[in-house]
Amino acid sequence: MKIRAGDKSELMEISSIERKGNDLVMKGKVYGAMPMTAVLTPEEAREFGKLLSFRLVLFLLTMPFRKSKDAQ
């Protein structure tokens, strides 16, 4: 999975997501070169949840079934 900036440049490529205890661990490369391991703790996940509105949750649930604007 790739995460891109607003100008479509690649920021990060996530190669694996796994659980380690109560944390979510994501491994990948930043800017296509530098290896990185990111950890999401339960406290940080709760903070993320506070950023979500009901409409955004609905959008996230339907996002895998949508086409990107570039794919027309």
Secondary structure, 3 states (H helix, E strand, C coil): CEEECCCCCEEEEEEEEEEECCEEEEEEEECCCEEEEEEECHHHHHHHHHCCCHHHHHHHHHHHHCCCHHHC
